[in-house]
């Protein structure tokens, strides 16, 4: 399962968190990792 997806408005999300909102809050460039994806690939 991929934990990066697009919502109904076409906005990219990571684990149901809006990446646009994160970029607005923290600025860009912004590197976002999915803990669930990392754990899935680690085990």
PDB file of N, CA, C, O and CB in Angstrom:
ATOM      1  N   UNK A   1       0.833  -1.185   0.000  1.00  0.00           N
ATOM      2  CA  UNK A   1       0.000   0.000   0.000  1.00  0.00           C
ATOM      3  C   UNK A   1       0.875   1.244   0.000  1.00  0.00           C
ATOM      4  O   UNK A   1       1.865   1.326   0.727  1.00  0.00           O
ATOM      5  CB  UNK A   1      -0.946   0.000   1.208  1.00  0.00           C
ATOM      6  N   UNK A   2       0.497   2.200  -0.817  1.00  0.00           N
ATOM      7  CA  UNK A   2       1.216   3.463  -0.885  1.00  0.00           C
ATOM      8  C   UNK A   2       0.527   4.461   0.033  1.00  0.00           C
ATOM      9  O   UNK A   2      -0.684   4.653  -0.066  1.00  0.00           O
ATOM     10  CB  UNK A   2       1.281   3.999  -2.345  1.00  0.00           C
ATOM     11  N   UNK A   3       1.268   5.090   0.913  1.00  0.00           N
ATOM     12  CA  UNK A   3       0.685   6.011   1.883  1.00  0.00           C
ATOM     13  C   UNK A   3       0.702   7.455   1.402  1.00  0.00           C
ATOM     14  O   UNK A   3       0.370   8.366   2.160  1.00  0.00           O
ATOM     15  CB  UNK A   3       1.419   5.907   3.194  1.00  0.00           C
ATOM     16  N   UNK A   4       1.089   7.672   0.136  1.00  0.00           N
ATOM     17  CA  UNK A   4       0.968   8.974  -0.508  1.00  0.00           C
ATOM     18  C   UNK A   4      -0.144   8.845  -1.533  1.00  0.00           C
ATOM     19  O   UNK A   4      -0.126   7.937  -2.364  1.00  0.00           O
ATOM     20  CB  UNK A   4       2.326   9.438  -1.172  1.00  0.00           C
ATOM     21  N   UNK A   5      -1.112   9.749  -1.480  1.00  0.00           N
ATOM     22  CA  UNK A   5      -2.261   9.663  -2.383  1.00  0.00           C
ATOM     23  C   UNK A   5      -2.817  11.058  -2.628  1.00  0.00           C
ATOM     24  O   UNK A   5      -2.390  12.038  -2.018  1.00  0.00           O
ATOM     25  CB  UNK A   5      -3.359   8.731  -1.803  1.00  0.00           C
ATOM     26  N   UNK A   6      -3.777  11.118  -3.532  1.00  0.00           N
ATOM     27  CA  UNK A   6      -4.456  12.376  -3.838  1.00  0.00           C
ATOM     28  C   UNK A   6      -5.863  12.334  -3.260  1.00  0.00           C
ATOM     29  O   UNK A   6      -6.532  11.302  -3.302  1.00  0.00           O
ATOM     30  CB  UNK A   6      -4.499  12.634  -5.373  1.00  0.00           C
ATOM     31  N   UNK A   7      -6.305  13.470  -2.718  1.00  0.00           N
ATOM     32  CA  UNK A   7      -7.668  13.544  -2.197  1.00  0.00           C
ATOM     33  C   UNK A   7      -8.645  13.846  -3.332  1.00  0.00           C
ATOM     34  O   UNK A   7      -8.240  13.912  -4.493  1.00  0.00           O
ATOM     35  CB  UNK A   7      -7.774  14.622  -1.090  1.00  0.00           C
ATOM     36  N   UNK A   8      -9.913  14.027  -3.013  1.00  0.00           N
ATOM     37  CA  UNK A   8     -10.955  14.265  -4.018  1.00  0.00           C
ATOM     38  C   UNK A   8     -10.733  15.558  -4.796  1.00  0.00           C
ATOM     39  O   UNK A   8     -11.247  15.707  -5.904  1.00  0.00           O
ATOM     40  CB  UNK A   8     -12.316  14.303  -3.354  1.00  0.00           C
ATOM     41  N   UNK A   9      -9.971  16.496  -4.226  1.00  0.00           N
ATOM     42  CA  UNK A   9      -9.682  17.769  -4.889  1.00  0.00           C
ATOM     43  C   UNK A   9      -8.372  17.747  -5.662  1.00  0.00           C
ATOM     44  O   UNK A   9      -7.962  18.767  -6.216  1.00  0.00           O
ATOM     45  CB  UNK A   9      -9.645  18.879  -3.872  1.00  0.00           C
ATOM     46  N   UNK A  10      -7.707  16.584  -5.704  1.00  0.00           N
ATOM     47  CA  UNK A  10      -6.452  16.462  -6.428  1.00  0.00           C
ATOM     48  C   UNK A  10      -5.236  16.936  -5.657  1.00  0.00           C
ATOM     49  O   UNK A  10      -4.168  17.122  -6.240  1.00  0.00           O
ATOM     50  CB  UNK A  10      -6.542  17.214  -7.691  1.00  0.00           C
ATOM     51  N   UNK A  11      -5.380  17.138  -4.344  1.00  0.00           N
ATOM     52  CA  UNK A  11      -4.265  17.578  -3.514  1.00  0.00           C
ATOM     53  C   UNK A  11      -3.505  16.363  -2.977  1.00  0.00           C
ATOM     54  O   UNK A  11      -4.106  15.402  -2.499  1.00  0.00           O
ATOM     55  CB  UNK A  11      -4.768  18.465  -2.349  1.00  0.00           C
ATOM     56  N   UNK A  12      -2.186  16.423  -3.062  1.00  0.00           N
ATOM     57  CA  UNK A  12      -1.358  15.319  -2.596  1.00  0.00           C
ATOM     58  C   UNK A  12      -1.368  15.250  -1.075  1.00  0.00           C
ATOM     59  O   UNK A  12      -1.283  16.269  -0.390  1.00  0.00           O
ATOM     60  CB  UNK A  12       0.078  15.466  -3.113  1.00  0.00           C
ATOM     61  N   UNK A  13      -1.474  14.024  -0.562  1.00  0.00           N
ATOM     62  CA  UNK A  13      -1.498  13.780   0.874  1.00  0.00           C
ATOM     63  C   UNK A  13      -0.501  12.688   1.238  1.00  0.00           C
ATOM     64  O   UNK A  13      -0.169  11.826   0.423  1.00  0.00           O
ATOM     65  CB  UNK A  13      -2.913  13.393   1.337  1.00  0.00           C
ATOM     66  N   UNK A  14      -0.037  12.744   2.472  1.00  0.00           N
ATOM     67  CA  UNK A  14       0.783  11.678   3.042  1.00  0.00           C
ATOM     68  C   UNK A  14       0.072  11.204   4.296  1.00  0.00           C
ATOM     69  O   UNK A  14      -0.099  11.963   5.249  1.00  0.00           O
ATOM     70  CB  UNK A  14       2.254  12.163   3.357  1.00  0.00           C
ATOM     71  N   UNK A  15      -0.339   9.955   4.290  1.00  0.00           N
ATOM     72  CA  UNK A  15      -1.071   9.382   5.424  1.00  0.00           C
ATOM     73  C   UNK A  15      -2.240  10.277   5.835  1.00  0.00           C
ATOM     74  O   UNK A  15      -2.426  10.549   7.021  1.00  0.00           O
ATOM     75  CB  UNK A  15      -0.125   9.170   6.618  1.00  0.00           C
ATOM     76  N   UNK A  16      -3.011  10.724   4.882  1.00  0.00           N
ATOM     77  CA  UNK A  16      -4.209  11.554   5.081  1.00  0.00           C
ATOM     78  C   UNK A  16      -3.897  12.943   5.628  1.00  0.00           C
ATOM     79  O   UNK A  16      -4.767  13.592   6.208  1.00  0.00           O
ATOM     80  CB  UNK A  16      -5.162  10.857   6.020  1.00  0.00           C
ATOM     81  N   UNK A  17      -2.665  13.401   5.448  1.00  0.00           N
ATOM     82  CA  UNK A  17      -2.265  14.745   5.855  1.00  0.00           C
ATOM     83  C   UNK A  17      -1.950  15.547   4.607  1.00  0.00           C
ATOM     84  O   UNK A  17      -1.182  15.096   3.757  1.00  0.00           O
ATOM     85  CB  UNK A  17      -1.040  14.709   6.820  1.00  0.00           C
ATOM     86  N   UNK A  18      -2.531  16.726   4.487  1.00  0.00           N
ATOM     87  CA  UNK A  18      -2.335  17.570   3.316  1.00  0.00           C
ATOM     88  C   UNK A  18      -0.892  18.069   3.237  1.00  0.00           C
ATOM     89  O   UNK A  18      -0.401  18.723   4.157  1.00  0.00           O
ATOM     90  CB  UNK A  18      -3.306  18.757   3.346  1.00  0.00           C
ATOM     91  N   UNK A  19      -0.226  17.755   2.139  1.00  0.00           N
ATOM     92  CA  UNK A  19       1.142  18.233   1.965  1.00  0.00           C
ATOM     93  C   UNK A  19       1.161  19.728   1.671  1.00  0.00           C
ATOM     94  O   UNK A  19       2.136  20.406   1.994  1.00  0.00           O
ATOM     95  CB  UNK A  19       1.839  17.465   0.839  1.00  0.00           C
ATOM     96  N   UNK A  20       0.112  20.244   1.071  1.00  0.00           N
ATOM     97  CA  UNK A  20       0.018  21.683   0.828  1.00  0.00           C
ATOM     98  C   UNK A  20      -0.023  22.438   2.154  1.00  0.00           C
ATOM     99  O   UNK A  20       0.650  23.457   2.311  1.00  0.00           O
ATOM    100  CB  UNK A  20      -1.232  22.014  -0.022  1.00  0.00           C
ATOM    101  N   UNK A  21      -0.802  21.948   3.097  1.00  0.00           N
ATOM    102  CA  UNK A  21      -0.881  22.597   4.411  1.00  0.00           C
ATOM    103  C   UNK A  21       0.457  22.526   5.142  1.00  0.00           C
ATOM    104  O   UNK A  21       0.854  23.486   5.802  1.00  0.00           O
ATOM    105  CB  UNK A  21      -1.980  21.946   5.266  1.00  0.00           C
ATOM    106  N   UNK A  22       1.149  21.402   5.030  1.00  0.00           N
ATOM    107  CA  UNK A  22       2.462  21.285   5.665  1.00  0.00           C
ATOM    108  C   UNK A  22       3.449  22.272   5.054  1.00  0.00           C
ATOM    109  O   UNK A  22       4.225  22.903   5.772  1.00  0.00           O
ATOM    110  CB  UNK A  22       2.999  19.851   5.535  1.00  0.00           C
ATOM    111  N   UNK A  23       3.422  22.407   3.731  1.00  0.00           N
ATOM    112  CA  UNK A  23       4.317  23.344   3.049  1.00  0.00           C
ATOM    113  C   UNK A  23       4.010  24.783   3.452  1.00  0.00           C
ATOM    114  O   UNK A  23       4.925  25.586   3.634  1.00  0.00           O
ATOM    115  CB  UNK A  23       4.199  23.187   1.526  1.00  0.00           C
ATOM    116  N   UNK A  24       2.737  25.109   3.593  1.00  0.00           N
ATOM    117  CA  UNK A  24       2.358  26.456   4.028  1.00  0.00           C
ATOM    118  C   UNK A  24       2.814  26.718   5.460  1.00  0.00           C
ATOM    119  O   UNK A  24       3.216  27.833   5.792  1.00  0.00           O
ATOM    120  CB  UNK A  24       0.840  26.648   3.917  1.00  0.00           C
ATOM    121  N   UNK A  25       2.752  25.702   6.296  1.00  0.00           N
ATOM    122  CA  UNK A  25       3.124  25.860   7.702  1.00  0.00           C
ATOM    123  C   UNK A  25       4.633  25.911   7.898  1.00  0.00           C
ATOM    124  O   UNK A  25       5.127  26.726   8.677  1.00  0.00           O
ATOM    125  CB  UNK A  25       2.543  24.727   8.522  1.00  0.00           C
ATOM    126  N   UNK A  26       5.386  25.032   7.187  1.00  0.00           N
ATOM    127  CA  UNK A  26       6.817  24.898   7.427  1.00  0.00           C
ATOM    128  C   UNK A  26       7.686  25.482   6.328  1.00  0.00           C
ATOM    129  O   UNK A  26       8.899  25.595   6.501  1.00  0.00           O
ATOM    130  CB  UNK A  26       7.155  23.468   7.603  1.00  0.00           C
ATOM    131  N   UNK A  27       7.090  25.857   5.195  1.00  0.00           N
ATOM    132  CA  UNK A  27       7.855  26.399   4.080  1.00  0.00           C
ATOM    133  C   UNK A  27       8.401  25.299   3.187  1.00  0.00           C
ATOM    134  O   UNK A  27       8.277  24.108   3.476  1.00  0.00           O
ATOM    135  CB  UNK A  27       8.990  27.258   4.592  1.00  0.00           C
ATOM    136  N   UNK A  28       9.008  25.737   2.094  1.00  0.00           N
ATOM    137  CA  UNK A  28       9.596  24.805   1.137  1.00  0.00           C
ATOM    138  C   UNK A  28      11.037  25.204   0.872  1.00  0.00           C
ATOM    139  O   UNK A  28      11.376  26.378   1.020  1.00  0.00           O
ATOM    140  CB  UNK A  28       8.785  24.773  -0.183  1.00  0.00           C
ATOM    141  N   UNK A  29      11.885  24.282   0.492  1.00  0.00           N
ATOM    142  CA  UNK A  29      11.564  22.877   0.270  1.00  0.00           C
ATOM    143  C   UNK A  29      11.272  22.163   1.588  1.00  0.00           C
ATOM    144  O   UNK A  29      11.794  22.521   2.644  1.00  0.00           O
ATOM    145  CB  UNK A  29      12.713  22.180  -0.463  1.00  0.00           C
ATOM    146  N   UNK A  30      10.436  21.164   1.493  1.00  0.00           N
ATOM    147  CA  UNK A  30      10.023  20.382   2.660  1.00  0.00           C
ATOM    148  C   UNK A  30      10.080  18.912   2.284  1.00  0.00           C
ATOM    149  O   UNK A  30       9.487  18.498   1.288  1.00  0.00           O
ATOM    150  CB  UNK A  30       8.587  20.785   3.146  1.00  0.00           C
ATOM    151  N   UNK A  31      10.778  18.139   3.061  1.00  0.00           N
ATOM    152  CA  UNK A  31      10.875  16.700   2.820  1.00  0.00           C
ATOM    153  C   UNK A  31       9.960  15.989   3.803  1.00  0.00           C
ATOM    154  O   UNK A  31      10.081  16.168   5.015  1.00  0.00           O
ATOM    155  CB  UNK A  31      12.349  16.194   2.958  1.00  0.00           C
ATOM    156  N   UNK A  32       9.052  15.188   3.281  1.00  0.00           N
ATOM    157  CA  UNK A  32       8.065  14.493   4.105  1.00  0.00           C
ATOM    158  C   UNK A  32       8.219  12.995   3.889  1.00  0.00           C
ATOM    159  O   UNK A  32       8.241  12.515   2.756  1.00  0.00           O
ATOM    160  CB  UNK A  32       6.615  14.959   3.765  1.00  0.00           C
ATOM    161  N   UNK A  33       8.324  12.275   4.978  1.00  0.00           N
ATOM    162  CA  UNK A  33       8.432  10.826   4.924  1.00  0.00           C
ATOM    163  C   UNK A  33       7.187  10.205   5.538  1.00  0.00           C
ATOM    164  O   UNK A  33       6.594  10.765   6.460  1.00  0.00           O
ATOM    165  CB  UNK A  33       9.704  10.338   5.652  1.00  0.00           C
ATOM    166  N   UNK A  34       6.802   9.069   5.033  1.00  0.00           N
ATOM    167  CA  UNK A  34       5.682   8.324   5.590  1.00  0.00           C
ATOM    168  C   UNK A  34       6.245   7.259   6.525  1.00  0.00           C
ATOM    169  O   UNK A  34       6.962   6.359   6.090  1.00  0.00           O
ATOM    170  CB  UNK A  34       4.802   7.684   4.462  1.00  0.00           C
ATOM    171  N   UNK A  35       5.922   7.364   7.788  1.00  0.00           N
ATOM    172  CA  UNK A  35       6.387   6.363   8.750  1.00  0.00           C
ATOM    173  C   UNK A  35       5.880   4.976   8.363  1.00  0.00           C
ATOM    174  O   UNK A  35       6.625   3.998   8.428  1.00  0.00           O
ATOM    175  CB  UNK A  35       5.922   6.724  10.177  1.00  0.00           C
ATOM    176  N   UNK A  36       4.608   4.894   7.960  1.00  0.00           N
ATOM    177  CA  UNK A  36       4.022   3.605   7.584  1.00  0.00           C
ATOM    178  C   UNK A  36       4.763   2.982   6.400  1.00  0.00           C
ATOM    179  O   UNK A  36       4.995   1.773   6.387  1.00  0.00           O
ATOM    180  CB  UNK A  36       2.537   3.777   7.240  1.00  0.00           C
ATOM    181  N   UNK A  37       5.132   3.783   5.418  1.00  0.00           N
ATOM    182  CA  UNK A  37       5.868   3.262   4.264  1.00  0.00           C
ATOM    183  C   UNK A  37       7.262   2.811   4.675  1.00  0.00           C
ATOM    184  O   UNK A  37       7.717   1.746   4.257  1.00  0.00           O
ATOM    185  CB  UNK A  37       5.962   4.324   3.156  1.00  0.00           C
ATOM    186  N   UNK A  38       7.941   3.607   5.486  1.00  0.00           N
ATOM    187  CA  UNK A  38       9.276   3.223   5.954  1.00  0.00           C
ATOM    188  C   UNK A  38       9.231   1.915   6.734  1.00  0.00           C
ATOM    189  O   UNK A  38      10.069   1.038   6.527  1.00  0.00           O
ATOM    190  CB  UNK A  38       9.877   4.332   6.825  1.00  0.00           C
ATOM    191  N   UNK A  39       8.256   1.780   7.632  1.00  0.00           N
ATOM    192  CA  UNK A  39       8.146   0.553   8.420  1.00  0.00           C
ATOM    193  C   UNK A  39       7.816  -0.647   7.537  1.00  0.00           C
ATOM    194  O   UNK A  39       8.316  -1.748   7.769  1.00  0.00           O
ATOM    195  CB  UNK A  39       7.080   0.713   9.504  1.00  0.00           C
ATOM    196  N   UNK A  40       6.982  -0.435   6.535  1.00  0.00           N
ATOM    197  CA  UNK A  40       6.618  -1.540   5.639  1.00  0.00           C
ATOM    198  C   UNK A  40       7.842  -2.037   4.872  1.00  0.00           C
ATOM    199  O   UNK A  40       8.006  -3.242   4.677  1.00  0.00           O
ATOM    200  CB  UNK A  40       5.516  -1.097   4.652  1.00  0.00           C
ATOM    201  N   UNK A  41       8.687  -1.129   4.445  1.00  0.00           N
ATOM    202  CA  UNK A  41       9.871  -1.523   3.684  1.00  0.00           C
ATOM    203  C   UNK A  41      10.985  -2.047   4.588  1.00  0.00           C
ATOM    204  O   UNK A  41      11.839  -2.809   4.135  1.00  0.00           O
ATOM    205  CB  UNK A  41      10.380  -0.346   2.869  1.00  0.00           C
ATOM    206  N   UNK A  42      10.987  -1.651   5.844  1.00  0.00           N
ATOM    207  CA  UNK A  42      12.036  -2.062   6.775  1.00  0.00           C
ATOM    208  C   UNK A  42      11.868  -3.525   7.164  1.00  0.00           C
ATOM    209  O   UNK A  42      12.858  -4.243   7.298  1.00  0.00           O
ATOM    210  CB  UNK A  42      12.022  -1.175   8.028  1.00  0.00           C
ATOM    211  N   UNK A  43      10.634  -3.976   7.347  1.00  0.00           N
ATOM    212  CA  UNK A  43      10.375  -5.337   7.845  1.00  0.00           C
ATOM    213  C   UNK A  43      10.180  -6.309   6.729  1.00  0.00           C
ATOM    214  O   UNK A  43       9.954  -7.494   6.975  1.00  0.00           O
ATOM    215  CB  UNK A  43       9.166  -5.359   8.739  1.00  0.00           C
TER     216      UNK A  43
END
